[in-house]
Amino acid sequence: MQNSRDNVLELDRLARIMDEGTALEGPRVPKYVLLSDQIVEDIEAGSLLPGQQLPGEADMAACLPASLGTIQKALARLVDQGMVVRRHGTGTFVADGHQRLVDLRHFRFLDDDNKTLLPVFATVQNIYKTSDHGPWDDFFDIKGDCVCVERKINVNSEFICFSRFYIPADDYPDFVKNDHHALNNISIRSFLKDKYGVSTARVDEEVAAETMGDDICAKMGLAAGSVGLVYHLRGFSYRDQPVSYQTVYIPPNCRRLEFGPIRAFPAIFGTPKTP
């Protein structure tokens, strides 16, 4: 959908599909479901590509057999499914990728409506073996090195969070050889399960407002000595054995952070704009 003419042609086709769908006999499917499902099919078929912009809400309402409220409900459903990203003042775009919130469930920042989860973008900065000491020493009960994965977390192109994810080096001797790009925008815990067969059954969390180290502040573009929200996350296996230790640094910001039960909402991943 690169221009207005393409958008009109696409909307004409969507209108025909929706008319046909509502005319079928049997259980009636809500129009917002028909619309969102068809857009999903177009994305999966490659008719809509990552980064392409959907027609505006007003254009869709003018061309489709659906009200503005129905259009908005369909787009909200697509956001929840992780298929599109909505950018204030710009429009709605096909997401670069999607998956359920697992590793990034600690970044559930809410949009202005205090309901919609903001998209997040995780980029690996470094993967290295370290002998640095920290709370992960006692957690793993080891004296050897750890492997650390450093990632920047871009929240809606508004601010940067930072994460350090530790695992025992002896248990993953080849982990540092993994391609950095393979760990962008994914759950590292899921990666451990898929590639190494190590599952995380639960994660214990502690959080506090702390003065962050100067090196962390520099990576996040903050003044030295800045205070932020710091997570300490301990991952355990099904046999209650330690799997991973993660420290997450969140800078001061105006967004509300959602705690509590994990919602079945997908995280939106892709290539962010510079905040």
VONU-653609 format. One line per 3 residues: number of its first residue (from 1); for each residue x, y, z of N, C-alpha, C. Coordinates in Angstrom, 1 decimal, padded with zeros to 4 digits. Atoms other than C-alpha are relative to their C-alpha. Layout:
BEGIN
NUM	X Y Z X Y Z X Y Z ~ ... .
***
This chain:
BEGIN
1	000.8 -001.2 000.0 000.0 000.0 000.0 000.9 001.2 000.0 ~ -000.9 -001.1 000.0 002.3 002.7 -001.2 -000.6 001.3 -000.4 ~ 000.6 -001.3 000.3 -000.1 005.3 -002.4 -001.5 -000.1 000.2 .
4	001.5 000.0 -000.3 -003.8 006.3 -002.1 -000.7 -000.8 -001.0 ~ 000.7 000.9 000.9 -004.8 004.5 -005.3 000.1 -001.4 000.4 ~ -000.1 001.4 -000.5 -003.4 001.2 -004.0 -000.9 -000.2 001.2 .
7	000.9 000.2 -001.1 -005.3 001.8 -000.8 -001.4 -000.1 -000.4 ~ 001.4 000.1 000.5 -008.6 002.4 -002.6 -000.3 -001.4 -000.6 ~ 000.1 001.3 000.6 -008.1 -000.8 -004.6 -000.1 -001.1 001.1 .
10	000.0 001.0 -001.0 -007.3 -002.8 -001.5 -001.3 000.1 000.8 ~ 001.2 -000.1 -000.8 -010.3 -001.4 000.4 -001.2 -000.5 -000.8 ~ 001.1 000.6 000.8 -012.6 -002.3 -002.5 -000.1 -001.5 000.1 .
13	000.0 001.5 -000.1 -011.5 -005.9 -002.3 -000.4 -000.4 001.4 ~ 000.4 000.3 -001.4 -011.9 -005.9 001.5 -001.5 000.2 000.2 ~ 001.5 -000.2 -000.1 -015.4 -004.5 001.1 -000.7 -001.2 -000.6 .
16	000.6 001.1 000.6 -016.3 -007.3 -001.2 000.0 -001.3 000.9 ~ -000.2 001.1 -000.9 -014.9 -009.9 001.2 -000.9 000.1 001.2 ~ 000.9 -000.2 -001.2 -016.8 -008.4 004.1 -001.4 -000.2 -000.3 .
19	001.4 000.2 000.4 -020.1 -008.3 002.2 -000.3 -001.5 -000.2 ~ 000.2 001.5 000.2 -019.6 -012.0 001.2 -000.1 -000.7 001.3 ~ 000.0 000.7 -001.3 -018.8 -013.0 004.7 -001.2 000.2 000.8 .
22	001.2 -000.3 -000.8 -021.8 -011.3 006.3 -001.2 -000.7 -000.7 ~ 001.2 000.6 000.7 -024.1 -012.9 003.6 000.0 -001.5 000.2 ~ 000.0 001.5 -000.2 -023.0 -016.5 004.4 -001.0 -000.4 001.1 .
25	000.9 000.6 -001.0 -025.4 -018.7 006.2 000.8 -000.6 001.2 ~ -000.7 000.6 -001.1 -024.5 -020.1 009.6 000.3 001.1 001.1 ~ -000.3 -001.0 -001.1 -023.1 -018.4 012.8 000.6 001.3 -000.6 .
28	-000.4 -001.3 000.5 -022.6 -014.7 012.2 001.4 000.4 000.6 ~ -001.3 -000.5 -000.5 -019.0 -013.5 012.4 000.0 001.5 000.1 ~ -000.1 -001.4 -000.1 -018.5 -010.0 013.7 000.8 000.6 -001.1 .
31	-000.7 -000.7 001.1 -017.4 -007.5 011.1 001.5 000.3 000.3 ~ -001.4 -000.3 -000.3 -014.3 -006.5 013.0 000.9 -001.2 000.0 ~ -000.8 001.2 000.1 -013.2 -010.1 013.1 000.2 -000.4 -001.5 .
34	-000.2 000.2 001.5 -013.8 -010.5 009.3 001.1 000.9 -000.5 ~ -000.9 -001.0 000.5 -011.8 -007.4 008.7 001.4 -000.3 000.5 ~ -001.3 000.3 -000.5 -008.9 -008.2 011.0 000.6 -001.3 -000.5 .
37	-000.5 001.3 000.5 -008.7 -011.8 009.9 000.5 000.1 -001.5 ~ -000.4 -000.1 001.4 -008.5 -010.8 006.2 001.4 000.8 -000.1 ~ -001.2 -000.7 000.0 -005.7 -008.3 007.0 001.2 -000.9 000.4 .
40	-001.0 001.0 -000.4 -003.8 -011.1 008.8 000.3 -000.9 -001.1 ~ -000.3 000.8 001.1 -004.2 -013.3 005.8 000.8 000.7 -001.1 ~ -000.8 -000.8 001.0 -002.8 -010.6 003.5 001.4 000.1 000.5 .
43	-001.4 -000.1 -000.6 000.2 -010.2 005.9 000.7 -001.3 -000.2 ~ -000.6 001.3 000.1 000.8 -013.9 006.0 000.3 -000.5 -001.4 ~ -000.2 000.3 001.4 000.5 -014.2 002.3 001.0 000.8 -000.7 .
46	-001.0 -000.8 000.6 003.0 -011.5 001.7 -000.6 001.2 -000.8 ~ 000.6 -001.1 000.7 000.5 -009.1 000.1 000.2 001.3 000.7 ~ -000.4 -001.1 -000.8 001.2 -006.7 002.9 001.4 -000.3 000.6 .
49	-001.4 000.2 -000.4 004.9 -006.3 003.8 000.3 000.8 001.3 ~ -000.4 -000.7 -001.2 006.5 -005.3 007.1 000.3 001.5 -000.3 ~ -000.3 -001.4 000.2 006.6 -001.5 007.4 -001.0 000.7 -000.9 .
52	000.9 -000.6 000.9 003.8 -000.9 004.9 -001.2 000.6 000.9 ~ 001.0 -000.8 -000.7 001.1 001.6 006.0 -001.4 -000.5 -000.4 ~ 001.4 000.3 000.3 -002.6 000.6 006.2 -000.7 001.4 -000.3 .
55	000.9 -001.2 000.2 -005.3 003.1 005.0 -000.4 000.6 001.3 ~ 000.4 -000.6 -001.2 -006.4 005.6 007.6 -001.4 -000.4 000.4 ~ 001.3 000.4 -000.5 -009.4 004.9 009.8 -001.2 000.6 -000.8 .
58	001.1 -000.7 000.7 -011.6 007.5 008.0 -000.1 -000.5 -001.4 ~ 000.1 000.6 001.3 -010.7 006.1 004.6 -000.6 -001.4 000.0 ~ 000.5 001.3 -000.1 -011.5 002.6 005.7 -001.5 000.0 000.3 .
61	001.4 -000.2 -000.3 -014.8 003.7 007.2 -000.8 000.4 -001.1 ~ 000.7 -000.5 001.2 -015.7 005.5 004.0 -000.2 -001.0 -001.1 ~ 000.0 001.0 001.1 -015.0 002.5 001.8 -000.6 -001.4 000.4 .
64	000.4 001.3 -000.4 -015.9 -000.5 003.9 -001.4 000.0 000.6 ~ 001.3 000.2 -000.6 -019.3 -001.8 005.1 000.1 -000.1 001.5 ~ -000.2 000.1 -001.4 -018.4 -001.0 008.7 000.2 001.4 000.6 .
67	000.0 -001.3 -000.7 -018.6 001.8 011.2 001.5 000.3 000.4 ~ -001.3 -000.4 -000.4 -015.6 003.8 012.4 000.4 -000.8 001.3 ~ -000.2 000.8 -001.2 -016.0 002.0 015.8 000.5 -001.4 -000.3 .
70	-000.3 001.4 000.4 -015.8 -001.4 014.0 001.4 000.0 -000.5 ~ -001.3 -000.1 000.6 -012.7 -000.3 012.1 001.1 000.1 001.2 ~ -000.9 -000.2 -001.1 -011.0 000.8 015.4 000.1 -001.3 000.8 .
73	000.0 001.3 -000.8 -012.0 -002.5 017.1 000.9 -001.0 -000.8 ~ -000.8 001.0 000.8 -010.4 -004.5 014.2 001.4 000.3 000.1 ~ -001.4 -000.4 -000.1 -007.2 -002.5 014.4 000.5 -000.3 001.4 .
76	-000.4 000.3 -001.3 -007.1 -002.9 018.1 000.3 -001.5 000.2 ~ -000.2 001.5 000.0 -007.4 -006.7 017.6 001.3 -000.3 -000.6 ~ -001.3 000.2 000.7 -004.5 -006.6 015.2 001.2 000.4 000.8 .
79	-001.1 -000.4 -000.9 -002.4 -004.7 017.7 000.2 -001.0 001.0 ~ -000.1 001.0 -001.1 -003.2 -007.2 020.4 000.7 -001.3 -000.6 ~ -000.6 001.2 000.6 -002.1 -010.0 017.9 001.4 000.2 -000.4 .
82	-001.3 -000.3 000.4 001.1 -008.2 017.2 000.2 000.1 -001.5 ~ -000.1 000.0 001.4 000.4 -007.9 013.5 000.2 001.4 -000.5 ~ -000.2 -001.3 000.4 000.4 -004.1 013.3 000.5 000.9 001.1 .
85	-000.4 -001.0 -001.0 001.9 -001.1 015.1 -000.7 001.3 -000.3 ~ 000.7 -001.3 000.2 -000.1 002.1 015.6 000.9 001.1 000.6 ~ -000.9 -001.1 -000.4 002.0 005.3 015.8 -000.8 001.3 000.0 .
88	000.9 -001.2 -000.1 000.3 008.4 017.1 000.5 001.1 -001.0 ~ -000.2 -001.1 001.0 000.0 011.1 014.5 000.6 -000.4 -001.3 ~ -000.6 000.5 001.2 001.4 008.9 011.8 -000.9 -001.0 -000.7 .
91	000.9 001.0 000.6 -000.8 005.9 011.2 000.2 -001.4 000.5 ~ -000.1 001.4 -000.3 -001.0 002.1 011.3 000.9 -000.7 -001.0 ~ -001.0 000.6 000.9 001.8 000.0 009.9 000.1 -001.5 000.3 .
94	-000.2 001.4 -000.2 002.4 -003.7 009.4 001.3 -000.2 000.8 ~ -001.1 000.2 -000.9 004.7 -004.9 012.2 001.1 -000.8 -000.7 ~ -001.1 000.7 000.5 008.2 -006.2 011.4 000.1 -001.4 000.5 .
97	000.0 001.3 -000.5 007.6 -009.2 013.5 -000.9 -000.1 001.3 ~ 000.9 000.1 -001.1 005.5 -010.5 016.4 000.2 -001.3 000.8 ~ -000.1 001.2 -000.8 005.6 -013.0 019.3 -000.7 000.4 001.3 .
100	000.6 -000.2 -001.3 004.0 -013.4 022.7 001.0 000.6 001.0 ~ -000.8 -000.6 -001.1 005.3 -011.5 025.7 000.5 -001.1 000.9 ~ -000.6 001.0 -000.9 007.7 -013.9 027.4 001.2 000.7 000.7 .
103	-001.2 -000.6 -000.6 011.2 -012.5 027.9 -000.2 001.4 000.2 ~ 000.2 -001.4 -000.1 010.0 -009.0 027.4 -001.2 000.4 000.8 ~ 001.2 -000.3 -000.7 007.1 -009.2 029.7 000.2 001.1 001.1 .
106	-000.3 -001.0 -001.1 008.8 -006.8 032.1 000.0 001.4 -000.6 ~ 000.1 -001.3 000.7 008.4 -004.0 029.5 -001.4 000.3 -000.4 ~ 001.4 -000.2 000.4 004.6 -003.7 029.6 -000.4 001.4 000.3 .
109	000.3 -001.4 -000.1 004.5 000.0 029.2 -001.3 000.3 -000.7 ~ 001.3 -000.3 000.5 001.0 001.4 028.6 -000.1 001.3 -000.8 ~ 000.2 -001.1 000.8 -000.1 003.8 025.9 -000.8 001.0 000.7 .
112	000.8 -001.1 -000.7 -002.1 007.0 026.6 -001.3 -000.5 000.4 ~ 001.3 000.5 -000.4 -005.3 005.0 026.8 000.1 -000.9 001.2 ~ -000.3 000.8 -001.1 -003.7 003.0 029.7 -000.6 -001.4 -000.2 .
115	000.5 001.3 000.3 -004.8 -000.2 028.0 001.0 -000.7 -001.0 ~ -000.8 000.5 001.0 -002.7 -000.7 024.9 001.5 -000.1 000.4 ~ -001.4 000.2 -000.3 000.8 -002.1 025.3 000.9 000.7 -001.1 .
118	-000.8 -000.6 001.0 003.5 000.0 023.6 001.0 -001.0 -000.6 ~ -001.0 000.9 000.6 005.8 -001.8 021.1 001.4 000.2 000.5 ~ -001.4 000.0 -000.5 009.3 -002.7 022.2 000.9 -000.6 -001.0 .
121	-000.9 000.5 001.0 012.4 -003.4 020.1 001.3 -000.4 000.8 ~ -001.2 000.5 -000.8 015.3 -005.5 021.6 001.1 -000.2 -001.0 ~ -001.2 000.1 000.9 018.8 -005.2 020.0 001.2 -000.4 000.8 .
124	-001.2 000.5 -000.7 021.8 -007.2 021.1 001.2 001.0 -000.2 ~ -001.2 -000.9 000.1 024.8 -004.9 021.9 001.3 -000.8 000.1 ~ -001.2 000.8 -000.2 027.3 -007.6 023.0 -000.4 -001.3 000.6 .
127	000.1 001.3 -000.7 027.6 -011.3 024.0 001.5 -000.3 000.3 ~ -001.4 000.2 -000.4 030.7 -012.0 026.0 000.1 -000.9 001.3 ~ -000.2 000.8 -001.2 032.2 -014.2 028.7 000.6 001.0 001.1 .
130	-000.4 -000.9 -001.0 032.8 -012.4 032.0 000.3 -000.7 001.3 ~ -000.3 000.5 -001.4 034.4 -013.1 035.4 -000.4 001.1 001.0 ~ 000.5 -001.0 -000.9 032.8 -010.0 036.9 -000.9 -000.7 001.1 .
133	000.8 000.5 -001.1 031.2 -010.7 040.3 -001.3 000.8 000.2 ~ 001.3 -000.7 -000.2 027.6 -009.9 041.2 -000.9 -001.0 000.7 ~ 000.9 000.9 -000.7 024.5 -011.4 042.8 -000.2 -001.3 -000.8 .
136	000.1 001.3 000.8 024.5 -014.1 040.0 000.9 -001.0 000.5 ~ -001.0 001.0 -000.5 027.5 -015.7 041.7 -000.7 -000.9 001.0 ~ 000.7 000.8 -001.0 025.5 -016.8 044.7 -001.2 -000.8 -000.6 .
139	001.2 000.7 000.6 022.4 -017.6 042.6 000.4 -001.3 -000.8 ~ -000.4 001.2 000.7 024.3 -020.0 040.3 000.9 -000.9 000.9 ~ -000.9 000.8 -000.9 026.6 -021.2 043.2 001.2 -000.5 -000.8 .
142	-001.2 000.4 000.8 029.6 -021.2 040.8 001.1 001.0 000.3 ~ -001.2 -000.8 -000.1 033.1 -019.8 040.9 000.6 000.4 -001.4 ~ -000.5 -000.2 001.4 033.6 -019.8 037.1 -000.6 001.2 -000.6 .
145	000.5 -001.2 000.8 032.7 -017.3 034.4 -001.4 -000.2 -000.3 ~ 001.4 000.0 000.6 029.3 -016.4 033.1 000.1 000.6 -001.4 ~ 000.2 -000.6 001.2 028.1 -015.5 029.7 -001.0 001.1 000.2 .
148	001.0 -001.1 -000.1 026.4 -012.1 029.5 -000.5 000.5 -001.4 ~ 000.5 -000.6 001.2 024.1 -010.9 026.8 -000.6 001.4 000.3 ~ 000.5 -001.3 -000.2 023.6 -007.2 026.7 -000.9 000.5 -001.1 .
151	000.9 -000.5 001.0 020.6 -005.7 025.0 -000.6 001.3 000.3 ~ 000.7 -001.2 -000.2 019.1 -002.3 024.5 -001.5 -000.3 -000.4 ~ 001.4 000.2 000.2 015.3 -002.2 024.7 -000.6 001.4 -000.3 .
154	000.5 -001.2 000.4 013.8 000.6 022.7 -001.6 000.0 000.2 ~ 001.4 000.0 -000.3 010.3 001.4 024.0 -000.7 001.1 -000.8 ~ 000.8 -000.9 000.8 008.1 002.9 021.3 000.8 001.2 -000.6 .
157	-000.9 -001.1 000.5 011.1 005.0 020.1 -000.1 001.2 000.9 ~ 000.1 -001.1 -001.0 010.6 007.1 023.3 001.1 000.0 000.9 ~ -001.1 000.1 -000.9 013.3 005.9 025.6 000.6 -001.4 000.0 .
160	-000.8 001.2 000.1 015.9 003.2 026.0 000.1 -000.7 001.4 ~ -000.3 000.8 -001.2 016.0 000.4 028.7 001.3 -000.8 -000.3 ~ -001.2 000.8 000.2 019.0 -001.8 029.2 -000.1 -001.3 000.8 .
163	000.1 001.3 -000.6 019.3 -005.5 030.0 001.3 -000.8 000.0 ~ -001.1 001.0 000.0 022.1 -007.9 031.1 -000.6 -001.3 000.5 ~ 000.6 001.4 -000.2 021.2 -011.6 030.9 001.2 -000.9 000.2 .
166	-001.1 000.8 -000.3 023.6 -014.0 032.6 -000.4 -001.5 000.1 ~ 000.1 001.4 -000.1 024.0 -017.8 032.2 001.4 -000.6 000.3 ~ -001.4 000.6 -000.3 026.9 -020.1 033.5 000.7 -000.4 -001.3 .
169	-000.7 000.3 001.3 029.6 -020.3 030.8 000.3 -001.4 -000.2 ~ -000.3 001.4 000.1 030.4 -023.9 031.6 -001.1 -000.8 -000.6 ~ 001.2 000.7 000.5 026.9 -024.9 030.8 -000.3 000.3 -001.5 .
172	000.2 -000.5 001.4 026.9 -023.0 027.4 001.3 000.4 -000.6 ~ -001.3 -000.4 000.4 030.5 -023.1 026.2 000.0 000.6 -001.4 ~ 000.0 -000.6 001.4 029.5 -022.1 022.6 -000.9 001.1 -000.1 .
175	001.1 -001.0 000.1 026.9 -019.5 023.5 000.6 001.3 -000.6 ~ -000.5 -001.3 000.5 029.2 -016.5 022.7 000.2 -000.1 -001.5 ~ -000.1 000.1 001.4 029.4 -017.8 019.1 -001.3 000.2 -000.7 .
178	001.3 -000.2 000.6 025.7 -017.2 018.5 000.0 001.4 -000.7 ~ 000.1 -001.3 000.8 025.0 -014.5 015.9 -000.8 001.0 000.8 ~ 000.8 -001.0 -000.8 023.9 -011.3 017.6 -001.4 000.2 -000.5 .
181	001.3 -000.3 000.6 021.1 -010.8 015.1 -001.0 -001.1 000.4 ~ 001.0 001.1 -000.3 019.6 -014.2 016.1 -000.6 000.2 001.4 ~ 000.5 -000.3 -001.3 019.0 -012.8 019.6 -000.7 001.3 000.1 .
184	000.8 -001.2 000.0 017.3 -009.6 018.5 -001.4 -000.3 000.0 ~ 001.5 000.0 000.0 013.6 -009.2 019.3 -000.5 -001.4 000.3 ~ 000.5 001.3 -000.3 013.3 -012.7 020.7 000.1 -000.2 001.5 .
187	-000.2 000.4 -001.4 012.9 -014.4 024.1 001.3 -000.8 000.2 ~ -001.2 000.8 -000.2 016.3 -015.5 025.3 -000.3 -001.3 000.7 ~ 000.4 001.3 -000.7 014.7 -018.0 027.6 -000.6 -001.0 -001.0 .
190	000.5 000.9 001.1 012.8 -019.4 024.6 001.1 -000.6 -000.8 ~ -001.2 000.4 000.8 016.1 -019.5 022.7 000.8 -001.1 000.8 ~ -000.7 001.0 -000.8 017.7 -021.5 025.6 -000.8 -001.4 -000.1 .
193	000.8 001.2 000.1 014.8 -024.0 025.4 000.1 -000.6 -001.4 ~ 000.0 000.5 001.4 014.8 -024.3 021.6 001.3 -000.6 -000.4 ~ -001.4 000.4 000.5 018.6 -024.6 021.0 000.7 -000.9 001.0 .
196	-000.7 000.8 -001.0 019.8 -026.1 024.3 -000.8 -000.9 000.9 ~ 000.9 000.9 -000.7 016.8 -027.9 025.7 -000.2 000.4 001.5 ~ 000.1 -000.5 -001.4 016.8 -025.8 028.9 -001.2 000.9 000.2 .
199	001.3 -000.7 -000.2 013.3 -024.7 030.0 000.0 000.8 001.3 ~ 000.2 -000.8 -001.2 012.5 -021.9 032.4 -001.5 -000.2 000.5 ~ 001.4 000.3 -000.5 009.5 -022.9 034.6 -000.6 001.3 000.7 .
202	000.5 -001.2 -000.7 009.3 -019.7 036.7 001.1 001.0 000.1 ~ -001.0 -001.1 -000.1 011.0 -016.3 037.2 -000.4 000.8 001.3 ~ 000.2 -000.9 -001.2 011.3 -014.6 040.6 000.5 001.4 -000.3 .
205	-000.3 -001.3 000.3 011.4 -010.9 040.5 000.1 000.9 001.2 ~ -000.1 -001.1 -001.0 012.6 -008.0 042.7 000.2 001.3 -000.8 ~ -000.2 -001.3 000.7 012.4 -004.4 041.7 000.1 001.1 001.1 .
208	-000.2 -001.1 -000.9 013.6 -001.2 043.4 000.5 001.2 -000.8 ~ -000.6 -001.2 000.6 014.5 002.4 042.5 001.4 000.1 000.5 ~ -001.4 000.0 -000.4 018.3 002.5 042.5 000.8 001.0 -000.9 .
211	-001.0 -000.8 000.8 021.2 004.7 041.4 000.7 -000.9 -000.9 ~ -000.6 000.9 000.9 022.4 003.1 038.3 001.5 000.4 -000.3 ~ -001.4 -000.2 000.2 026.1 002.6 037.5 000.2 001.0 -001.2 .
214	-000.3 -001.0 001.0 027.8 005.2 035.3 000.1 -000.7 -001.4 ~ -000.1 000.7 001.3 028.4 002.6 032.5 -001.4 -000.3 -000.5 ~ 001.4 000.2 000.4 024.7 001.8 032.5 -000.6 001.3 -000.5 .
217	000.6 -001.3 000.4 023.7 005.4 032.4 000.5 000.5 -001.4 ~ -000.6 -000.4 001.3 026.1 006.0 029.5 -000.7 -000.8 -001.2 ~ 000.7 000.9 001.0 024.5 003.1 027.5 -001.4 000.5 -000.3 .
220	001.4 -000.4 000.2 021.1 004.6 028.1 -000.2 001.4 -000.3 ~ 000.1 -001.4 000.3 022.0 008.1 027.3 -000.4 000.9 001.1 ~ 000.4 -000.8 -001.2 021.5 009.4 030.9 001.2 000.6 000.6 .
223	-001.1 -000.6 -000.8 023.5 011.6 033.2 000.5 -001.0 001.0 ~ -000.6 000.9 -001.0 025.9 009.8 035.5 -000.8 000.2 001.3 ~ 000.6 -000.1 -001.3 024.3 008.9 038.8 -001.5 000.0 -000.1 .
226	001.5 -000.1 000.2 020.7 008.8 037.4 -000.6 -001.2 000.8 ~ 000.8 001.0 -000.7 018.1 006.9 039.4 -001.0 -000.6 -000.9 ~ 001.0 000.7 000.9 016.0 004.3 037.6 -000.6 -001.1 000.7 .
229	000.7 001.2 -000.6 013.8 001.3 038.2 000.9 -001.2 -000.5 ~ -000.9 001.1 000.3 016.0 -001.8 038.4 -000.7 -001.4 000.4 ~ 000.5 001.4 -000.2 014.7 -005.4 038.0 001.1 -001.0 000.3 .
232	-000.9 001.2 -000.1 016.5 -008.5 039.3 -000.9 -001.2 -000.2 ~ 000.8 001.1 000.5 015.1 -011.6 037.6 000.7 -001.3 000.1 ~ -000.7 001.2 -000.2 016.0 -015.1 038.6 -000.9 -001.1 -000.6 .
235	000.8 001.0 000.7 014.9 -017.9 036.2 000.4 -001.4 000.6 ~ -000.2 001.4 -000.5 014.4 -021.5 037.5 -000.5 -001.0 -001.0 ~ 000.5 001.1 000.8 014.0 -024.8 035.8 -001.2 -000.7 000.7 .
238	001.1 000.7 -000.6 011.2 -027.3 036.4 000.4 -000.8 001.3 ~ -000.5 000.7 -001.2 013.4 -029.0 039.0 000.6 001.0 001.0 ~ -000.3 -001.1 -000.9 013.9 -025.6 040.6 001.5 000.3 000.1 .
241	-001.4 -000.3 000.1 017.5 -025.3 039.5 000.2 001.3 -000.7 ~ -000.2 -001.3 000.6 018.9 -021.9 038.6 000.4 -000.1 -001.5 ~ -000.2 000.0 001.5 018.8 -021.2 034.8 000.7 001.3 -000.5 .
244	-000.5 -001.3 000.5 019.4 -017.5 034.3 -000.2 001.1 001.0 ~ 000.2 -001.2 -000.8 019.9 -014.2 036.1 000.1 001.2 -000.9 ~ 000.1 -001.1 000.9 018.8 -011.0 034.5 -000.1 001.3 000.8 .
247	000.2 -001.4 -000.6 019.2 -007.3 035.5 -000.5 000.9 -001.1 ~ 000.6 -000.9 001.0 017.0 -004.8 033.7 -000.1 001.4 000.6 ~ 000.0 -001.4 -000.5 017.4 -001.0 034.0 -001.0 000.8 -000.8 .
250	001.1 -000.8 000.7 014.5 001.3 033.2 000.2 001.5 000.4 ~ -000.3 -001.4 -000.3 015.1 005.1 033.0 -001.3 000.7 000.5 ~ 001.2 -000.8 -000.3 012.8 007.7 034.4 -000.8 000.3 -001.2 .
253	000.9 -000.2 001.1 009.8 008.1 032.1 -001.4 000.3 000.4 ~ 001.4 -000.3 -000.4 006.2 009.2 032.0 -001.0 -001.1 -000.3 ~ 000.9 001.1 000.3 004.8 005.9 030.9 -000.4 -000.9 001.2 .
256	000.4 000.9 -001.1 002.8 003.7 033.3 000.4 -001.5 -000.4 ~ -000.5 001.4 000.2 004.3 000.2 033.7 -001.0 -001.0 000.7 ~ 001.0 001.0 -000.5 001.9 -002.7 034.1 000.6 -001.1 000.7 .
259	-000.4 001.2 -000.8 002.5 -005.3 036.8 -001.2 -001.0 000.1 ~ 001.1 001.0 -000.2 000.5 -008.3 037.8 000.0 -001.1 -001.0 ~ 000.1 001.2 000.9 -000.7 -011.3 035.8 000.4 000.4 -001.4 .
262	-000.4 -000.2 001.4 000.8 -011.6 032.3 -001.2 -000.1 -000.9 ~ 001.1 000.1 000.9 -001.7 -010.8 029.7 000.5 -000.6 -001.3 ~ -000.3 000.6 001.3 -001.8 -012.7 026.4 000.1 000.9 -001.1 .
265	-000.2 -001.0 001.1 -000.7 -009.7 024.4 001.4 -000.3 -000.6 ~ -001.3 000.1 000.7 002.1 -009.9 021.8 000.8 001.2 000.2 ~ -000.9 -001.2 000.1 005.1 -007.7 021.8 000.2 000.3 -001.4 .
268	-000.2 -000.4 001.4 005.7 -005.8 018.7 001.5 000.3 -000.2 ~ -001.5 -000.2 000.2 009.3 -006.0 017.4 000.2 000.5 -001.4 ~ -000.3 -000.5 001.3 011.0 -004.4 014.5 001.2 000.9 000.1 .
271	-001.1 -000.9 000.1 013.4 -001.7 013.5 -000.5 001.4 000.5 ~ 000.6 -001.2 -000.5 012.6 001.4 015.6 000.6 001.2 -000.6 ~ -000.5 -001.3 000.3 013.0 005.0 014.9 001.0 000.4 001.1 .
274	-000.8 -000.5 -001.1 015.7 006.9 016.8 -000.8 000.8 001.0 ~ 000.8 -000.7 -000.9 014.1 008.1 020.0 000.5 001.4 000.2 .
***
